[in-house]
Amino acid sequence: MSKKRNRHQTSKHDSLTLPQARKQTQHTPSDPDAWLALGRLLAEHKEWENSREALEHAHSLRPENAEQLAWLGHIAYQQNRTQDAIHYLHDALLQNPTLVSGLVMLAKLHIDRNEFQKGLEYAQQACDISPQHIPAIDTLASAHSNLYHYDEALKLYFYLTEKSPQGFSSWNNAGNILRDLGRLKESYAYYDKANKVGQHPFPYSNHLTALHYDPSVSREEIMVFAKSWEKRFAPAKHRVPARPKRLDAGPTQRLRLGLVSDGFRKHPVGKMITRCLESLPKGQFELYCYTTSDAVDTLTNRIQQCAQHWQPIRHLSDEELTQQIRDDEVDILIDLSGHNTGSRMRAVAMQPAPLIVKWVGGLINTTGVQAIDYLISDHVETPKGEDEYYTEKLIRMPDDYIVFDPPEKLPALSELPAKQNGYITLACFNNPTKLNDVALTEWAGIMHELPNSRLLLKGRPYTSESFCERLYATLETEGIARERLIIEGPGNNYEMLEAYNRADISVDPWPYSGGLTTCESFIMGVPVVTLPGPTFAGRHSATHLVNAGMPELVVNNWEEYRARVIELASDLESLGTIRQHLRDVLLQSPVCDGPRFAKHFTDAMRAIWQRYCDDKAPAALTFNKEGEARFEDEDAPVEIHYAEAPEDDARFQWQFDGKLIAMDNGGQLLESDVVRQLLQKEALELIAFDPSSQALDTSLKQYKGVHYYPNATLGDGQPGQLHACLDPKLSASLAPLDDEHQPEAIRKGSQVLTRLPLNTIKLDSIDDLPAIDWLVLDDLNDATAILDNGTKALKDTLLLQVKVAFQPTHDRQPNLAEIQHWASRNGFRFYRLHEPQHRSHLPEEVPEAQRQATELTSADALLLPSHARMEALSDNQRMRLAFLLHTVFGVKDVVYGLLAGTESVLSQNYLEEERLIASNKASLLPVNNPEAENKEKVNIKIPESPHMSPSEKKLFKSCLKNATNYFEFGSGGSTVWAAQEDLTVYGVESDNDWVRALKENLGENCQVEAVDIGPTKEWGFPASLDHSENFPRYSQAVFDHQNPFDFILVDGRFRVACTLSAIQHILTYSSTPKDARIFIHDFWNRKQYHEVLDFLDIVDKEETAGVFKIKENIDPKKVEALWDTYCKIPQ
């Protein structure tokens, strides 16, 4: 079909009204143009479902019409059917590549998903085709803005205000760019114009936010402006339904919390709420997350794991959203957007829940909205006397009002830059909008007192030359040469953190302070000096500093500010010492203590709910440092009533008295993911000795429940030495062997650089040591001396894990015979070797995947109580040992034996829970599946084709036709298609019933097997992390087959780990790895998968799908290391 025919042309249907269009379809029901006209008119009236039906009817009458497809894409976008929208729009552009409306809609869709570069490309194509097309120009400006191309975006928005002056959004967006560039007075004029032409709340909210950056605006003026929002934009009271009442409300009920946010991702909101949500006590809350953003990343996935309900709401009107919240019967609605991006303040003003609370996210002051009952704050953000400036009642938390989630990957701390540079480098990585003449003038005064000092600025608007030039000019006016400014544009979060290694002291802006940047500066060892501003926005930094235990960095005026910076800069030795300790100070403080914050948050929510149940009006709630909460009109602290924890429907549960006690000499457990989970569940206490002090700051050494002792080792109690080696991993209290037969890397790495004094501690000499359940010893310290001097302390120990060197690298390393001899004399017996390591004698030029390694170098010897001791164990000890073996080592047979020795039916229930035998009870069901009693009656319908778009299916089928040996991670329609190509389908699934149905339908061609990862919910996703020790088996299932696969599909759970396993399998078993292909579905739209691109080259791609081959000369160790990181991440 020609492009011309697909282009919309004026027709008799264009001038129809909606009633006329309906009549036209009745008169000419076979006319696709009539149905298209009706669909367009219904869309203009936002009758999305009716519009969809009309357009789908038009599509059935005329399948190949680009305009119809584009409108169907538009409707799918409005209904939040993102994948359908992508499919329709791509099909439309296949029909007509110059269809501007299709290009614009695709651009908007990608921008909503934070895929800004892709959005820019589509928007630019649309503008190239139709340079005067207003929506295309607006979308192009949006893409430029999100990519921090501020000058380009501003020019386009100025153009739009001239060409379309009645459109409020162009005025509003121009105001936002001006605000971001620090041109506040100019931005106000554009916001005012937007309000006049549009009467929409967004420009007013943006104007309100901008006022907080302006040092010339008083807090009283801001208060008046905030309160005016409600008069202007909140629905009239007579049009708002009465606030829902809970007639059956009780103080001990499980509360439904609704959270509305644009920031359920790597965003300040996500980074300040996730640890709280992850630590909420079981059974107290049911979380409903209403997200206004389509962006998804690793933090999104963590928050989704906490939520019982996840609801995208970008496509919902305010009325639809409030009805959704009412229908969900949310008890307490928590707004996490305020007047900022993603704001749904109008919906909040419609009072859709019995109680409404404001928390982080646009939390810079009062919202001015009377419908919001409470605002979560603390004693620093809102000191005594601040209540009169808030329409909400304040909840003052005992510590910080947030809990910071540190980045997973942190750069190493550098030495103090000033020592090498010979001058001080001040830094500010805050949003540059916060910089103003007042702050810059004060900083210039400080720089004059610090000869040759530099000011390092890093952030988004520094991509604008005009903005940077204004900064240079302002500081030159104050006598600071531009050479002393280091101005850099934005980077990713890791790059921003690493840039702190070039800074000595951070200077906080005023009157709008830093929040997240203060935490990030601290975690990189750079102290922050702050002067609190007049509003909540001006005290973010102060509360983080005070609650991290550094109140001396919070000053009262500019004179103190200058003096404090000069004081820090004048003592480089002290500043260097501070640098090395600030990270630990922050991580150990309440600012990062998720469980502590979650406890207080829980108490706050339950306290205000109890007050609601007592039919009392909201009142300010204040916590003291001991965690007691008191309402302002009550004398006594609130007695908190909690919901009863729900009973677990599983018949088998791990239950034992007290926490497990683990002792680790060498720090091996500090990097264990299983130990991390046990600590989070407060099931374990860990005592860790780290002789060489090598534990990373990102390890578990900062965790609650970990007792960490650097520069110390267990031993005989005599003074010892640490042999510090060229390779730190070989540093040990044992002397390295001078053995010419050792591999070259070990010979070189074991060269001793220095010998340092080392404390050794007799295990039997430690006072008040609790009974040790699990002792872990490495092979770099004297295990024999540790055991010989710990016989008393270890008499009731349940599990010994001793690394044995079969090819010694150090003097006096323990051998298996010595360990067994000690065990036989002290009530232990050898059980098994765990994680054996082997060495290869093949040359380096042999690819590692083919380099056979047969010589055993080391393994962990596991020792259990002797048979006599085992028989004497109490039921509690048996349960503790069984739990350790099951959870840490994946052992089931010995666990069964231990449980069988108890006086209960636990062992039988264990077998059923682990699905080792058929269960007599209704099995655990996937979340959102039918009730248990109906499960057997449900017929599982196997799809006829993969769940992919047409173009993705075409790409997948072409790959199948070229395949001879096929494996798939995730099965369904792909399995059907592969079987139709007469391929034997090997694969892995997480749902046994799904696999059974596939095999019944496809017969011998289906060789897919199920891996037990515990109860699953929709799409085979684990219902919880309780069975996470089984998760690695899913991605490793491909290694059950030694035949080489030339085509592997990755479309199930654990996609990163599965892709890495596919790479490892191909390298191991294929004689021609370069010819194998890996097909990954939903890849390009999920950035968290993109780390695998370090090892893959792109062969072909369609929409979200990609076909890849393995890069040449990749390092298999890096593949394995990344697999270790992702093997338990289900996404």
Secondary structure, DSSP 8 states (H G I E B T S, - for coil): --HHHHS----TTTT--HHHHHHHHHH-TT-HHHHHHHHHHHHHTT-HHHHHHHHHHHHHH-SS-HHHHHHHHHHHHHTT-HHHHHHHHHHHHHH-TT-HHHHHHHHHHHHHTT-HHHHHHHHHHHHHH-TT-HHHHHHHHHHHHHTT-HHHHHHHHHHHHHH-TT-HHHHHHHHHHHHHTT-HHHHHHHHHHHHHHH--HHHHHHHHHHHTT-TTS-HHHHHHHHHHHHHHHS--GGGS------TT--TTS-EEEEEEES-SSSSHHHHHHHHHHHHS-TTSEEEEEEE------HHHHHHHHH-SEEEE-TT--HHHHHHHHHHTT-SEEEES-TTSTT--HHHHHT--SSEEEE-SSS-SS----TT--EEEEETTTS-TT-GGG-SSEEEEESS-SS-----SS-------HHHHHSS-EEEE-S-GGG--HHHHHHHHHHHHHSTT-EEEEESGGGG-HHHHHHHHHHHHHTT--GGGEEEE----HHHHHHHGGG-SEEE--SSS--SHHHHHHHHTT--EEB---SSGGGGHHHHHHHHTT-GGGB-SSHHHHHHHHHHHHT-HHHHHHHHHHHHHHHHTSGGG-HHHHHHHHHHHHHHHHHHHHTT-----EEE-TTS-EEETT-SS------------S-S-----SS-EEEEEESSGGGG-HHHHHHHHTT-EEEEEEETT----TTSGGGSTTEEEEETEEESSSS-EEEEEESSGGG-BSS-B---TTS-HHHHHHT-EEEEEEEEEE-GGG-TT----SEEEE-SSS-HHHHHHT-TTTTTT--EEEEEEESS--BTT---HHHHHHHHHHTTEEEEEEEEEEEE--S-TTS-GGG----EEEEEEEEEEE-HHHHHH--HHHHHHHHHHHHHHH---HHHHHHHHTSSSSHHHHHHHHTTSS--SS-----TTS--GGGGGG------SS-SS-HHHHHHHHHHHHT-SSEEEES-SHHHHHHHHTT--EEEEES-HHHHHHHHHHHGGGEEEEE---SSB-GGG-BS-STTGGGHHHHHHGGGG--S--SEEEE-SSSHHHHHHHHHHHHHHH-S-GGG-EEEETT-TT-GGGGGGGGTEEEEEEETTEEEEEE-TT--HHHHHHHHHHHTT---
